[in-house]
């Protein structure tokens, strides 16, 4: 269902010069002065096919938008944010965006990028309402080619069209019997889910009060599995969609999700993929959080990162071993943790590392879940595996960018993170 649609914007000079011939035009230049302030006036209105602009209001199943005079549109020259911003001159579906910018340095013609509602990208900190999304997370961009400067005014070669950079999804939360459940938080996990323009990871939405309907601005979910984890009156509810899920940018979705409660505490031998991100206590039982483990008179020692279809899996230690170590000492340190019933401490193999990273979606997802489990993040660095090449070399996992294996001398000092095999 299309709801956050494109909007057409025409860059105009501050004084609307109409009926002028080429000979009547003001003398122009193509060399902007970085310290000079220039004026931009931008007409923003509804386009065809119910195209809309800004602030979000749900009208039945249609998400409508209007401008607000309190909003700002930011201007970029390449990756450089120019000083100043543009603001609508009236509330409503049609408005002119006016403002002054400084810092333009490149010769004309060139492309300028327009961005709203904020000058920086971040999808974290959402509270689950449409007004909050409209004010902070309803990002849209447009590219304007500017070709001349008339005094203190900059003109464009043609109009521009804004593109929405995310989908907006309303999750309607129910239990298995179809009764509404009110969540105090909702964590959304999917490979490729953006926490900013390009950064990825889990997004946790925290409403100001528990609710059964949560709106989310989501960028980057395309053809991937989706997991929702809700906290409801202190209990954990989970929804998993293992088939490919796509939320198309610029569209609005209202989805009813039937979630099931996850039981705690539970023995390691009884866990399923629902428990990824949960903590393992020193007593061999699994808890939703480190605080819950402490309340049960045990200590959280690891976080479940992968569970197979047969119930076996891997849990990653909450912290690195102290200092860096050679491979032999790394293996000794990893295996030296206090025993946990139903599991074995080990230095991860390359396969173990792959399991843990993919089980949590990716490197960012692993760290996001470690943070929620009161653990410390793994670094984008080298970590020992227990795999060997020959008498002199062993394998590390390279967490710089895409995880990969790397041969290292066994005597080289590298980071160490133990895991539990169960």
ZAMARGU-4260 file (C-alpha; in steps of 0.2 Angstrom, whole numbers, plus 5000, padded with zeros to 4 digits):
<rodrens>
0) 5000/5000/5000 | 5008/5016/4994 | 5008/5030/5008 | 5024/5039/5010 | 5025/5045/4991
5) 5037/5056/4982 | 5034/5075/4981 | 5039/5086/4967 | 5049/5101/4971 | 5054/5116/4960
10) 5069/5127/4964 | 5065/5145/4961 | 5074/5161/4963 | 5068/5172/4978 | 5059/5184/4966
15) 5048/5174/4954 | 5054/5181/4937 | 5041/5177/4924 | 5040/5183/4906 | 5058/5187/4905
20) 5068/5184/4889 | 5086/5179/4889 | 5091/5196/4885 | 5082/5203/4900 | 5090/5190/4912
25) 5101/5196/4927 | 5119/5194/4924 | 5125/5177/4932 | 5140/5169/4937 | 5146/5150/4940
30) 5159/5153/4953 | 5151/5153/4971 | 5159/5161/4985 | 5161/5149/5000 | 5158/5163/5013
35) 5143/5170/5004 | 5125/5167/5009 | 5114/5162/4995 | 5095/5161/4995 | 5085/5146/4989
40) 5066/5146/4987 | 5058/5128/4984 | 5040/5125/4979 | 5034/5109/4987 | 5017/5103/4983
45) 5006/5087/4981 | 5011/5078/4964 | 5001/5066/4954 | 4995/5049/4960 | 4991/5056/4978
50) 5010/5060/4980 | 5012/5069/4997 | 5024/5079/5007 | 5028/5079/5025 | 5019/5077/5042
55) 5010/5060/5044 | 4992/5057/5047 | 4983/5040/5045 | 4967/5042/5036 | 4959/5024/5036
60) 4972/5014/5027 | 4980/5028/5019 | 4995/5038/5026 | 4993/5056/5021 | 5006/5070/5024
65) 5007/5089/5025 | 5021/5102/5028 | 5023/5110/5045 | 5032/5127/5046 | 5043/5120/5060
70) 5051/5108/5049 | 5068/5110/5040 | 5076/5104/5024 | 5095/5102/5023 | 5106/5105/5008
75) 5122/5095/5004 | 5136/5098/4992 | 5142/5081/4990 | 5144/5074/5007 | 5147/5092/5014
80) 5132/5099/5024 | 5130/5117/5019 | 5126/5130/5033 | 5108/5135/5035 | 5092/5126/5030
85) 5075/5128/5021 | 5058/5129/5030 | 5040/5129/5023 | 5031/5145/5023 | 5014/5138/5028
90) 5006/5122/5035 | 4997/5111/5022 | 5000/5100/5007 | 5007/5114/4997 | 5021/5126/5003
95) 5036/5135/4997 | 5052/5130/5006 | 5063/5146/5009 | 5080/5148/5017 | 5098/5154/5016
100) 5113/5142/5013 | 5132/5145/5015 | 5148/5135/5012 | 5145/5132/4993 | 5162/5130/4985
105) 5161/5119/4969 | 5159/5127/4952 | 5142/5126/4943 | 5133/5117/4936 | 5133/5104/4950
110) 5121/5093/4960 | 5115/5098/4977 | 5106/5085/4988 | 5091/5090/4999 | 5087/5080/5014
115) 5074/5081/5027 | 5068/5080/5042 | 5086/5080/5049 | 5103/5083/5043 | 5110/5066/5051
120) 5103/5049/5048 | 5098/5038/5062 | 5083/5026/5065 | 5088/5023/5083 | 5078/5030/5097
125) 5060/5028/5089 | 5045/5028/5101 | 5033/5020/5089 | 5021/5034/5084 | 5018/5043/5068
130) 5021/5060/5075 | 5038/5054/5081 | 5042/5047/5064 | 5037/5062/5055 | 5048/5073/5065
135) 5064/5063/5066 | 5063/5047/5055 | 5053/5050/5039 | 5069/5053/5028 | 5067/5059/5010
140) 5080/5065/4998 | 5081/5074/4981 | 5094/5079/4969 | 5094/5097/4961 | 5106/5102/4948
145) 5110/5120/4950 | 5118/5129/4935 | 5119/5148/4939 | 5120/5161/4952 | 5110/5178/4950
150) 5117/5189/4963 | 5113/5181/4979 | 5101/5168/4972 | 5104/5151/4965 | 5094/5143/4951
155) 5091/5125/4946 | 5090/5118/4928 | 5074/5109/4932 | 5062/5103/4946 | 5066/5088/4957
160) 5057/5074/4964 | 5060/5068/4982 | 5062/5049/4986 | 5057/5041/5002 | 5071/5032/5010
165) 5061/5020/5021 | 5045/5010/5023 | 5033/5014/5038 | 5026/4998/5046 | 5013/4997/5059
170) 5015/4981/5069 | 4999/4976/5078 | 5004/4964/5092 | 4994/4949/5097 | 4996/4933/5107
175) 4993/4916/5099 | 4975/4917/5102 | 4973/4933/5094 | 4972/4944/5110 | 4981/4961/5109
180) 4997/4962/5120 | 5005/4978/5125 | 5023/4979/5123 | 5035/4991/5133 | 5048/4987/5120
185) 5050/4979/5103 | 5066/4974/5095 | 5067/4972/5076 | 5080/4960/5069 | 5084/4957/5050
190) 5099/4956/5039 | 5102/4973/5031 | 5091/4983/5043 | 5098/5000/5043 | 5101/5010/5059
195) 5107/5025/5049 | 5110/5028/5031 | 5122/5013/5029 | 5125/5006/5046 | 5116/4990/5050
200) 5109/4982/5066 | 5094/4978/5077 | 5082/4992/5081 | 5073/4993/5098 | 5058/5004/5099
205) 5053/5010/5116 | 5035/5017/5117 | 5032/5030/5131 | 5019/5018/5138 | 5015/5000/5134
210) 5005/4998/5118 | 4999/4984/5106 | 5002/4995/5090 | 5019/5001/5086 | 5024/5011/5071
215) 5042/5009/5064 | 5052/5017/5051 | 5062/5003/5043 | 5076/5005/5030 | 5085/4991/5021
220) 5074/4975/5024 | 5073/4967/5007 | 5071/4948/5004 | 5077/4943/5022 | 5070/4934/5037
225) 5062/4945/5051 | 5062/4942/5070 | 5052/4953/5082 | 5055/4952/5101 | 5043/4961/5113
230) 5044/4963/5131 | 5026/4962/5138 | 5023/4964/5157 | 5041/4957/5160 | 5038/4942/5149
235) 5047/4939/5132 | 5036/4936/5116 | 5044/4932/5099 | 5038/4932/5081 | 5049/4925/5067
240) 5046/4925/5049 | 5059/4914/5041 | 5053/4917/5023 | 5059/4932/5013 | 5052/4948/5019
245) 5053/4965/5010 | 5047/4982/5015 | 5048/4993/5000 | 5053/5011/5003 | 5040/5024/5001
250) 5026/5012/5006 | 5015/5010/5022 | 5011/4993/5029 | 4999/4987/5043 | 5004/4970/5049
255) 4996/4959/5063 | 5009/4948/5071 | 5004/4933/5082 | 5018/4932/5095 | 5021/4917/5107
260) 5028/4919/5124 | 5045/4912/5127 | 5047/4902/5144 | 5061/4906/5156 | 5071/4899/5164
265) 5074/4884/5153 | 5088/4872/5152 | 5101/4874/5137 | 5095/4857/5130 | 5077/4864/5128
270) 5081/4880/5118 | 5076/4885/5101 | 5080/4899/5089 | 5067/4909/5100 | 5081/4911/5113
275) 5094/4919/5102 | 5100/4934/5112 | 5095/4926/5129 | 5109/4924/5142 | 5116/4908/5149
280) 5118/4907/5168 | 5133/4898/5176 | 5120/4886/5183 | 5116/4880/5165 | 5099/4888/5163
285) 5094/4902/5151 | 5087/4919/5156 | 5080/4934/5146 | 5093/4946/5153 | 5108/4946/5164
290) 5098/4955/5177 | 5086/4940/5177 | 5100/4928/5179 | 5107/4938/5194 | 5089/4938/5202
295) 5089/4919/5201 | 5106/4919/5211 | 5117/4914/5196 | 5129/4924/5185 | 5126/4927/5166
300) 5141/4920/5157 | 5137/4919/5139 | 5123/4924/5126 | 5115/4912/5114 | 5120/4916/5097
305) 5115/4901/5086 | 5103/4887/5088 | 5102/4873/5075 | 5086/4864/5069 | 5090/4850/5081
310) 5092/4861/5096 | 5111/4861/5097 | 5120/4878/5096 | 5133/4890/5102 | 5133/4904/5115
315) 5147/4917/5115 | 5155/4923/5131 | 5150/4940/5136 | 5167/4947/5136 | 5184/4945/5128
320) 5198/4936/5138 | 5210/4948/5146 | 5223/4954/5134 | 5229/4947/5118 | 5236/4929/5117
325) 5245/4917/5106 | 5234/4903/5099 | 5240/4890/5112 | 5236/4902/5126 | 5220/4907/5118
330) 5214/4889/5118 | 5219/4886/5136 | 5210/4902/5142 | 5194/4898/5132 | 5193/4881/5139
335) 5197/4886/5157 | 5180/4894/5161 | 5170/4886/5175 | 5160/4872/5169 | 5142/4875/5163
340) 5130/4860/5164 | 5125/4854/5147 | 5139/4864/5138 | 5157/4864/5134 | 5168/4879/5134
345) 5180/4880/5119 | 5190/4892/5107 | 5178/4894/5093 | 5182/4886/5076 | 5180/4896/5060
350) 5163/4886/5058 | 5158/4891/5076 | 5161/4910/5071 | 5151/4908/5056 | 5137/4900/5066
355) 5137/4914/5079 | 5138/4928/5066 | 5124/4921/5055 | 5113/4916/5069 | 5113/4934/5075
360) 5111/4940/5057 | 5128/4948/5055 | 5142/4956/5065 | 5132/4971/5069 | 5117/4960/5075
365) 5129/4950/5086 | 5135/4966/5094 | 5118/4973/5096 | 5112/4957/5105 | 5128/4957/5116
370) 5124/4974/5121 | 5106/4970/5126 | 5113/4955/5136 | 5125/4966/5146 | 5140/4960/5137
375) 5154/4969/5127 | 5155/4970/5109 | 5167/4960/5098 | 5179/4971/5089 | 5181/4973/5070
380) 5198/4965/5072 | 5206/4948/5072 | 5200/4934/5084 | 5208/4917/5086 | 5200/4901/5080
385) 5206/4884/5085 | 5209/4879/5067 | 5227/4876/5062 | 5236/4878/5045 | 5252/4869/5049
390) 5265/4868/5063 | 5268/4887/5062 | 5252/4895/5057 | 5234/4895/5063 | 5218/4903/5058
395) 5210/4919/5064 | 5193/4926/5060 | 5195/4943/5052 | 5180/4954/5057 | 5186/4969/5047
400) 5171/4971/5036 | 5164/4954/5029 | 5170/4940/5041 | 5184/4930/5033 | 5198/4918/5039
405) 5216/4924/5040 | 5232/4914/5042 | 5242/4920/5057 | 5258/4914/5065 | 5253/4904/5080
410) 5264/4915/5091 | 5255/4931/5086 | 5245/4940/5099 | 5227/4941/5095 | 5210/4944/5103
415) 5201/4929/5111 | 5182/4926/5114 | 5177/4909/5121 | 5161/4901/5116 | 5149/4887/5123
420) 5145/4872/5113 | 5129/4864/5118
</rodrens>
